[in-house]
Amino acid sequence: MTGTYPTSLGVSTVEGISLFGEDLTRDLIGKVSFGHLAYRLITLAEPTDAQARVFEAVLVALADHGFTPTAIAARLTYLSAPESIQGALAAGLLGGGSRFLGVSEDTGAFLAAALATASPTTDADYDALARQAITERRAAGGLVPGLGHHLHKQGDPRSPVLIAIAREEGQYGPHLALFEAVGRVAPEVLGRSLPLNGAGTCGAVLADLGLPLPMLRGWCCWPGVPGCSGTSPRRSAARSRTTSSTRSSHTPSTSTPGPAARFPACRGLGAARGDYWGVWSAWVGG
């Protein structure tokens, strides 16, 4: 049987490989970024330069940035099965949920549900809708996704940068507008000030880009892959070979809570040796 048929799958023949009807080697390799191609694979639409920049900004914002449960899970699994780096990566990604990696999807869904009930046009409209959404979520016993951060108590440094990039590229939409309104009215509704966290901001950005909400968590796992793979001893060995001029320096703040304070569940893990932090910092940071 011969003939043609539409497909978004890649097609391989004896002569070459095509994707979206384009020649992989002639039209795509070296011509588009991975973020550009990923966006197209997700949406089946060619991203504009503005959409690609905003999408890739989200991927960078969600990449490895420290001592997180997903990174710990990956490192511990690797220690148990160093011959299976893919198993370690899977372990880390499987840990994505409502606290890590999943916040973006939860925030996008929260904002979309609120926007489905109204069509705000002014800041006052968005503030009123935000008050209603927060009040209803709290009355139902739930947390407001995207609010608060275990470390960045005074503000997540990623949020203003992501919002600024979205504005610059003309991708600032109703989800981001409502998310900012949530940040404005939360203190009066909740009685305390909580920052807009970076993961929640990413969810609002992706929702404004038009990405399907039920799949946001999956896409937010993507930047977790290099983050989790970076916890392996192989990176530690490579890092030990870098020159001091290429290393970033960081002086811990005396006012910043350490991993044990931020993750109480980890406190007893090294108790037998009396130095759980030394053990865990060595494993995770190499």
Wavefront OBJ file of the C-alpha trace (Angstrom):
o trace
v 0.000 0.000 0.000
v 1.398 3.390 -1.005
v 0.278 6.965 -0.559
v 0.780 10.004 1.628
v -0.688 10.917 4.976
v -0.305 13.830 7.403
v 1.809 13.199 10.505
v 3.683 15.189 13.114
v 6.007 12.241 13.734
v 9.476 12.141 12.351
v 9.862 9.973 9.262
v 13.024 8.113 8.352
v 13.842 6.713 4.928
v 16.964 5.241 3.392
v 17.889 8.677 2.090
v 17.195 10.867 5.111
v 15.040 12.030 8.020
v 12.169 14.515 7.967
v 10.290 16.248 10.758
v 7.198 18.388 10.200
v 7.798 17.892 6.510
v 11.242 19.473 6.733
v 14.596 17.842 6.191
v 16.208 17.334 9.597
v 19.778 17.833 8.421
v 19.157 20.591 5.887
v 16.454 22.664 7.614
v 16.729 22.066 11.348
v 20.111 20.906 12.659
v 22.195 23.979 13.343
v 19.335 26.224 12.251
v 17.005 26.159 15.265
v 17.573 25.873 19.017
v 16.381 22.917 21.048
v 13.859 25.178 22.789
v 12.479 26.269 19.417
v 12.080 22.665 18.302
v 10.608 21.611 21.649
v 7.975 24.335 21.446
v 7.068 23.160 17.951
v 6.871 19.520 19.039
v 4.523 20.514 21.868
v 2.220 22.896 20.018
v 2.661 21.668 16.438
v 3.094 25.343 15.532
v 6.183 27.287 14.526
v 7.091 29.667 17.363
v 7.823 33.298 16.663
v 11.170 34.609 17.841
v 9.339 36.251 20.756
v 7.590 33.032 21.781
v 10.822 31.047 21.520
v 12.705 33.532 23.691
v 10.048 33.516 26.410
v 9.744 29.718 26.325
v 13.489 29.255 26.628
v 13.614 31.795 29.463
v 11.226 29.535 31.391
v 13.417 26.490 30.749
v 16.464 28.331 32.091
v 14.535 29.594 35.124
v 13.501 26.049 36.071
v 16.920 24.444 35.609
v 19.062 23.139 38.471
v 19.412 25.672 41.251
v 20.342 23.856 44.378
v 19.546 21.417 47.135
v 16.114 20.108 46.120
v 14.323 16.792 46.795
v 14.441 15.906 43.087
v 18.209 16.394 42.940
v 18.658 14.400 46.144
v 16.550 11.524 44.800
v 18.598 11.442 41.607
v 21.914 11.455 43.454
v 20.911 8.722 45.898
v 19.608 6.497 43.095
v 22.831 7.030 41.175
v 24.849 6.011 44.227
v 22.870 2.774 44.369
v 22.997 2.071 40.630
v 25.826 4.049 38.980
v 25.458 1.947 35.840
v 21.961 3.387 35.313
v 22.112 7.161 34.956
v 18.697 7.059 33.280
v 17.267 5.429 36.406
v 18.662 8.241 38.537
v 17.124 10.841 36.229
v 13.787 9.044 36.337
v 13.895 8.936 40.138
v 14.462 12.663 40.295
v 11.688 13.484 37.854
v 9.232 11.126 39.565
v 9.627 13.301 42.646
v 8.042 16.246 40.870
v 4.789 17.220 42.561
v 2.870 20.031 44.186
v 5.956 21.430 45.967
v 8.645 20.988 43.310
v 8.250 20.916 39.499
v 4.447 20.690 39.697
v 3.843 24.205 41.006
v 3.862 25.642 37.491
v 0.998 23.446 36.294
v -1.000 24.005 39.480
v -0.607 27.769 39.128
v -1.563 27.760 35.460
v -4.692 25.722 36.204
v -5.617 27.965 39.159
v -5.340 31.113 37.035
v -7.173 29.603 34.067
v -10.072 28.469 36.257
v -10.462 31.979 37.648
v -10.248 33.600 34.200
v -12.951 31.252 32.919
v -15.447 33.012 35.196
v -14.679 36.611 34.211
v -13.106 38.862 31.583
v -11.063 41.453 33.475
v -9.697 44.429 31.566
v -8.328 46.780 34.229
v -6.042 46.364 37.222
v -9.073 46.844 39.463
v -10.871 44.025 37.641
v -7.888 41.718 38.025
v -7.545 42.597 41.708
v -11.213 41.812 42.339
v -10.933 38.496 40.525
v -7.751 37.650 42.438
v -9.462 38.353 45.779
v -12.325 36.081 44.821
v -10.052 33.274 43.625
v -7.864 33.387 46.729
v -10.853 33.544 49.073
v -12.524 30.576 47.403
v -9.325 28.517 47.398
v -8.702 29.168 51.094
v -12.351 28.482 51.978
v -11.963 25.095 50.307
v -8.935 24.400 52.480
v -6.400 24.658 49.692
v -3.174 26.575 49.243
v -2.816 29.267 46.615
v -0.276 27.903 44.106
v 2.557 30.183 43.110
v 2.615 32.069 46.405
v 5.491 31.804 48.845
v 8.995 30.342 48.752
v 10.904 28.372 51.385
v 14.010 30.529 50.875
v 13.221 33.703 48.914
v 11.039 35.254 51.586
v 11.452 38.793 50.273
v 10.870 37.910 46.630
v 11.914 35.272 44.111
v 14.531 36.895 41.842
v 13.275 34.960 38.816
v 9.762 36.382 38.821
v 10.407 40.022 37.871
v 12.872 38.990 35.163
v 10.435 36.522 33.564
v 7.601 39.057 33.683
v 9.839 41.716 32.127
v 10.867 39.381 29.290
v 7.232 38.487 28.613
v 6.384 42.203 28.419
v 9.353 42.943 26.154
v 8.324 40.215 23.738
v 4.609 41.034 23.715
v 3.718 37.762 25.452
v 2.296 39.282 28.633
v -1.313 38.093 28.832
v -4.237 37.600 31.207
v -2.623 34.789 33.208
v 0.392 36.903 34.123
v -1.837 39.902 34.783
v -3.958 37.876 37.184
v -0.904 36.325 38.795
v 0.516 39.765 39.536
v -2.876 40.760 40.951
v -2.725 37.725 43.230
v 0.547 39.054 44.560
v -0.943 42.493 45.137
v -4.068 41.422 47.026
v -2.774 38.354 48.861
v -1.574 40.312 51.924
v -5.020 41.791 52.578
v -6.809 38.474 52.004
v -4.361 36.164 53.778
v -3.098 38.590 56.373
v 0.546 38.135 55.446
v 2.839 38.958 52.577
v 4.031 36.101 50.362
v 6.213 36.453 47.262
v 5.267 35.267 43.802
v 7.592 32.322 43.300
v 9.444 31.594 40.099
v 7.721 28.281 39.419
v 4.313 29.927 39.624
v 5.466 32.716 37.341
v 6.630 30.093 34.845
v 3.162 28.520 34.934
v 1.530 31.874 34.181
v 4.005 32.545 31.364
v 3.442 29.148 29.758
v -0.336 29.563 30.051
v -0.097 32.911 28.262
v 1.939 31.216 25.527
v -1.054 28.956 24.980
v 0.531 25.677 26.016
v -2.020 23.038 27.091
v -2.390 23.247 30.864
v -2.634 19.492 31.628
v 0.870 19.041 30.225
v 2.662 21.912 31.984
v 4.149 19.651 34.638
v 5.681 17.445 31.985
v 7.341 20.367 30.256
v 8.603 21.766 33.537
v 10.348 18.434 34.095
v 12.515 19.018 31.021
v 14.941 21.496 32.607
v 15.050 19.153 35.584
v 16.906 16.580 33.467
v 20.210 18.472 33.202
v 19.717 19.572 36.790
v 19.354 16.015 38.045
v 22.131 14.680 35.810
v 24.372 17.407 37.178
v 24.217 15.817 40.626
v 26.141 12.745 39.515
v 29.726 12.134 40.616
v 30.742 12.502 36.969
v 29.943 16.199 37.158
v 31.796 16.413 40.459
v 34.890 14.999 38.806
v 34.571 17.402 35.905
v 34.004 20.308 38.244
v 37.171 19.498 40.176
v 39.116 20.012 36.947
v 37.721 23.479 36.234
v 39.915 26.438 36.975
v 39.091 28.803 39.786
v 38.366 31.541 37.245
v 35.425 29.591 35.843
v 33.857 28.728 39.176
v 31.142 30.802 40.720
v 31.672 31.882 44.285
v 29.039 31.918 46.984
v 29.340 32.989 50.575
v 26.460 31.573 52.643
v 24.477 34.185 54.489
v 24.280 33.766 58.237
v 20.597 34.646 57.981
v 19.871 32.040 55.316
v 18.541 28.733 56.662
v 20.573 25.739 55.643
v 19.181 22.632 53.908
v 18.484 20.914 57.222
v 16.299 23.800 58.342
v 14.555 24.067 54.994
v 14.000 20.301 54.658
v 13.305 18.915 58.166
v 12.679 15.436 56.767
v 16.391 15.194 55.971
v 17.566 15.843 59.525
v 17.957 12.242 60.669
v 19.593 10.895 57.531
v 23.158 11.223 58.771
v 22.498 11.081 62.477
v 24.458 7.865 62.904
v 27.622 9.756 61.996
v 26.541 13.010 63.578
v 27.170 15.088 60.498
v 24.217 14.647 58.169
v 24.841 18.019 56.536
v 28.423 17.124 55.670
v 27.310 13.837 54.147
v 24.456 15.323 52.184
v 26.344 18.338 50.937
v 29.109 16.039 49.721
v 26.663 13.784 47.912
v 24.590 16.508 46.329
v 27.226 19.094 45.657
v 30.083 16.711 44.980
l 1 2 3 4 5 6 7 8 9 10 11 12 13 14 15 16 17 18 19 20 21 22 23 24 25 26 27 28 29 30 31 32 33 34 35 36 37 38 39 40 41 42 43 44 45 46 47 48 49 50 51 52 53 54 55 56 57 58 59 60 61 62 63 64 65 66 67 68 69 70 71 72 73 74 75 76 77 78 79 80 81 82 83 84 85 86 87 88 89 90 91 92 93 94 95 96 97 98 99 100 101 102 103 104 105 106 107 108 109 110 111 112 113 114 115 116 117 118 119 120 121 122 123 124 125 126 127 128 129 130 131 132 133 134 135 136 137 138 139 140 141 142 143 144 145 146 147 148 149 150 151 152 153 154 155 156 157 158 159 160 161 162 163 164 165 166 167 168 169 170 171 172 173 174 175 176 177 178 179 180 181 182 183 184 185 186 187 188 189 190 191 192 193 194 195 196 197 198 199 200 201 202 203 204 205 206 207 208 209 210 211 212 213 214 215 216 217 218 219 220 221 222 223 224 225 226 227 228 229 230 231 232 233 234 235 236 237 238 239 240 241 242 243 244 245 246 247 248 249 250 251 252 253 254 255 256 257 258 259 260 261 262 263 264 265 266 267 268 269 270 271 272 273 274 275 276 277 278 279 280 281 282 283 284 285 286
